Amino acid sequence: MRTLSGGTRQKVSATLALLFNSDVLILDEPTEGIQPNIVHEIGDIVLKLNKEEGLTVLLVEQKLPFARRVASEFCILDKGRRVASGAIDELTDQFVRDHLSV
């Protein structure tokens, strides 16, 4: 899959999860280096897979707007330890400043 664009790789990953009847799809920074219109499309696919197909999606993502759009829950790790977690609407700006800002 190295010759495919980033957006196409993400679509292929989602398709493979469905083909093999997976219960979980792990996406590691699916928006990295992707055009904004494709990012939105990836978000639509993630939401559809979760809501309509019942697929659990574990998303590792740095872009908060995307994560807030598609996630229902969050977990922030610091050096492998959970420092905050909860419903996505509980991910406050203070949590972001305390744990995600550089």
Backbone bond lengths (Angstrom), bond angles and torsions (degrees), N, CA, C in turn:
res aa  C-N    CA-C-N  psi(-1)  N-CA   C-N-CA  omega(-1)  CA-C   N-CA-C  phi
1 M - - - 1.452 - - 1.526 111.74 -
2 R 1.305 119.23 4.15 1.461 120.94 -177.63 1.530 113.24 -67.10
3 T 1.318 117.85 -23.88 1.460 119.74 -178.73 1.525 112.59 -85.86
4 L 1.316 117.68 -6.63 1.459 121.76 178.90 1.521 110.43 -84.83
5 S 1.333 115.63 151.81 1.464 119.21 175.22 1.528 109.01 -67.58
6 G 1.322 115.81 163.90 1.463 120.40 -179.50 1.513 112.57 -58.63
7 G 1.326 116.55 -44.91 1.462 120.34 179.55 1.521 112.08 -62.79
8 T 1.321 115.90 -40.97 1.463 119.80 179.09 1.522 110.46 -67.25
9 R 1.331 118.09 -39.42 1.467 120.93 177.18 1.529 110.72 -58.73
10 Q 1.338 116.96 -41.80 1.461 119.97 179.99 1.526 110.97 -65.31
11 K 1.320 116.40 -40.53 1.467 119.86 178.46 1.525 110.56 -64.44
12 V 1.332 116.83 -41.92 1.462 120.93 178.74 1.523 110.01 -62.87
13 S 1.317 117.74 -41.73 1.468 121.04 178.81 1.520 111.34 -59.86
14 A 1.322 116.05 -45.49 1.465 120.25 178.77 1.524 110.63 -63.74
15 T 1.321 116.87 -41.00 1.466 121.18 179.38 1.516 110.81 -63.65
16 L 1.325 117.02 -43.26 1.464 120.66 179.20 1.521 110.95 -62.14
17 A 1.336 116.89 -39.32 1.466 120.26 178.50 1.523 110.33 -59.65
18 L 1.328 116.14 -40.67 1.466 119.83 179.11 1.530 111.79 -71.49
19 L 1.327 116.49 -41.38 1.462 120.24 -178.48 1.521 111.81 -62.01
20 F 1.314 116.28 -38.43 1.457 120.12 -177.18 1.526 112.33 -94.51
21 N 1.337 115.26 12.05 1.454 121.38 175.82 1.528 112.12 53.49
22 S 1.317 115.99 42.60 1.458 121.33 179.99 1.519 110.29 -69.57
23 D 1.322 115.55 152.91 1.464 121.38 174.50 1.520 111.13 -92.16
24 V 1.333 116.05 -23.34 1.463 121.58 -174.94 1.526 109.70 -134.06
25 L 1.323 114.97 137.79 1.461 122.05 173.63 1.521 106.85 -119.92
26 I 1.325 117.49 123.04 1.466 122.33 178.52 1.522 107.76 -102.64
27 L 1.338 115.19 121.73 1.465 121.26 178.92 1.523 108.35 -116.59
28 D 1.305 116.31 117.51 1.464 122.42 179.50 1.520 108.59 -101.21
29 E 1.319 116.09 104.13 1.461 124.21 -179.50 1.528 112.39 48.75
30 P 1.322 116.69 61.75 1.462 119.46 -177.20 1.527 114.23 -66.89
31 T 1.322 118.48 -13.19 1.469 120.63 -178.74 1.522 113.26 -97.37
32 E 1.313 117.69 -4.36 1.467 121.31 -176.59 1.513 111.43 -62.02
33 G 1.338 116.15 118.97 1.456 121.99 176.48 1.523 114.54 72.39
34 I 1.311 116.94 18.30 1.453 121.34 -176.13 1.528 110.24 -103.94
35 Q 1.332 116.70 141.88 1.461 121.73 177.33 1.530 110.14 -60.22
36 P 1.348 117.65 144.24 1.464 120.71 -177.91 1.533 114.84 -53.63
37 N 1.327 118.38 -39.71 1.468 118.74 -179.65 1.525 111.25 -67.74
38 I 1.325 117.56 -31.87 1.465 121.37 177.45 1.531 109.58 -74.64
39 V 1.340 117.55 -35.66 1.467 121.25 176.76 1.524 109.38 -57.77
40 H 1.329 116.59 -44.91 1.462 120.07 179.69 1.533 110.33 -62.66
41 E 1.315 116.01 -41.12 1.463 121.04 178.99 1.527 111.14 -63.73
42 I 1.324 116.92 -41.69 1.466 121.08 177.09 1.527 109.62 -60.94
43 G 1.325 116.51 -42.61 1.462 120.52 177.49 1.517 111.55 -59.58
44 D 1.335 116.77 -43.40 1.468 120.89 177.78 1.526 110.92 -59.86
45 I 1.329 116.07 -41.88 1.463 120.89 -179.49 1.528 110.32 -65.44
46 V 1.317 117.04 -44.78 1.465 121.33 179.23 1.526 110.13 -59.18
47 L 1.331 116.37 -47.61 1.468 120.25 179.54 1.524 111.34 -61.65
48 K 1.317 117.06 -42.30 1.461 120.68 180.00 1.528 110.94 -64.62
49 L 1.320 116.63 -45.52 1.462 119.93 179.48 1.519 111.18 -59.56
50 N 1.314 116.33 -40.62 1.455 119.80 -178.66 1.524 111.85 -73.12
51 K 1.313 116.37 -51.01 1.468 119.57 -172.87 1.523 113.70 -78.58
52 E 1.311 117.64 -40.29 1.462 120.04 -175.21 1.524 113.29 -93.18
53 E 1.325 116.66 -32.30 1.465 120.15 -177.77 1.526 112.44 -100.96
54 G 1.337 117.33 -9.86 1.461 120.93 179.67 1.519 113.85 72.56
55 L 1.329 117.22 19.02 1.457 121.97 -178.47 1.525 109.85 -80.58
56 T 1.312 116.96 129.91 1.458 121.14 173.76 1.521 107.91 -78.35
57 V 1.333 116.64 130.71 1.460 121.44 -179.41 1.521 108.21 -117.84
58 L 1.328 115.85 120.44 1.461 121.79 173.14 1.520 106.04 -97.21
59 L 1.316 115.64 114.36 1.460 122.03 -174.27 1.523 109.90 -110.85
60 V 1.314 116.17 124.44 1.463 122.24 171.07 1.522 105.09 -107.43
61 E 1.324 116.42 115.59 1.457 119.26 -170.57 1.521 111.33 -149.74
62 Q 1.336 116.06 137.99 1.467 121.96 177.05 1.517 112.51 -92.51
63 K 1.317 116.80 -24.52 1.463 120.15 -176.14 1.527 109.44 -85.71
64 L 1.332 114.89 104.22 1.457 120.70 -174.94 1.524 114.69 -61.06
65 P 1.324 120.06 -40.36 1.469 117.43 179.27 1.535 112.48 -57.66
66 F 1.317 116.86 -40.24 1.467 120.50 178.55 1.526 109.80 -66.65
67 A 1.326 116.84 -47.96 1.469 120.46 -179.45 1.523 110.85 -60.32
68 R 1.317 116.90 -43.33 1.471 119.92 179.60 1.527 111.15 -64.61
69 R 1.309 117.04 -31.56 1.465 120.17 -179.29 1.523 111.98 -72.13
70 V 1.325 117.66 -40.99 1.468 119.29 -171.08 1.527 114.45 -103.33
71 A 1.319 118.19 -17.73 1.464 119.79 -174.77 1.522 112.00 -90.21
72 S 1.317 114.95 153.06 1.461 120.42 172.60 1.525 110.08 -105.94
73 E 1.317 116.49 -24.07 1.466 122.23 179.52 1.520 109.02 -137.62
74 F 1.333 115.78 162.38 1.462 120.54 176.42 1.517 109.45 -136.34
75 C 1.316 114.14 158.81 1.465 121.84 173.45 1.527 106.38 -147.28
76 I 1.321 116.20 125.53 1.458 121.11 178.54 1.523 107.85 -106.48
77 L 1.326 114.95 125.97 1.460 121.28 177.86 1.513 109.70 -108.52
78 D 1.325 116.13 142.20 1.454 122.47 173.70 1.518 107.36 -130.61
79 K 1.323 115.83 112.93 1.464 121.94 -177.10 1.528 110.98 54.54
80 G 1.341 115.16 40.99 1.453 120.99 176.21 1.520 115.35 82.97
81 R 1.324 117.72 -2.01 1.466 120.51 179.01 1.515 110.09 -107.88
82 R 1.319 115.45 140.29 1.460 119.85 177.20 1.519 109.12 -73.87
83 V 1.327 116.15 124.41 1.459 120.82 179.45 1.522 112.14 -110.47
84 A 1.321 117.05 -17.48 1.460 121.02 177.62 1.519 108.55 -162.76
85 S 1.327 115.90 145.42 1.459 120.64 175.48 1.519 108.66 -161.73
86 G 1.315 114.92 161.86 1.456 119.94 178.36 1.507 111.40 156.14
87 A 1.321 115.24 -167.05 1.459 120.81 176.16 1.530 108.42 -66.19
88 I 1.319 117.23 146.30 1.465 120.82 -175.49 1.525 112.10 -58.22
89 D 1.316 117.75 -32.13 1.472 118.81 179.00 1.523 112.43 -72.51
90 E 1.329 117.69 -7.71 1.463 122.34 174.36 1.530 111.72 -90.30
91 L 1.322 117.50 -4.25 1.461 121.45 178.20 1.525 107.84 -76.66
92 T 1.306 115.02 89.12 1.465 121.31 -173.84 1.526 111.16 -82.81
93 D 1.316 114.59 164.22 1.457 120.02 175.36 1.529 110.63 -60.29
94 Q 1.331 117.58 -31.94 1.472 120.70 178.04 1.527 111.15 -65.34
95 F 1.347 118.19 -43.34 1.467 120.90 174.64 1.519 110.24 -57.93
96 V 1.315 115.70 -43.26 1.463 120.48 -179.37 1.525 110.15 -61.57
97 R 1.337 116.83 -48.43 1.472 120.42 179.07 1.530 111.46 -61.53
98 D 1.318 116.59 -43.28 1.471 121.04 -175.88 1.526 113.32 -70.61
99 H 1.344 117.12 -36.20 1.447 118.89 -169.47 1.518 116.13 -120.95
100 L 1.323 118.05 -16.87 1.461 118.89 -174.27 1.522 114.58 -117.99
101 S 1.311 117.59 -10.12 1.459 119.93 -178.80 1.514 110.80 -82.75
102 V 1.330 114.94 146.24 1.465 119.50 177.75 1.495 110.70 -109.99
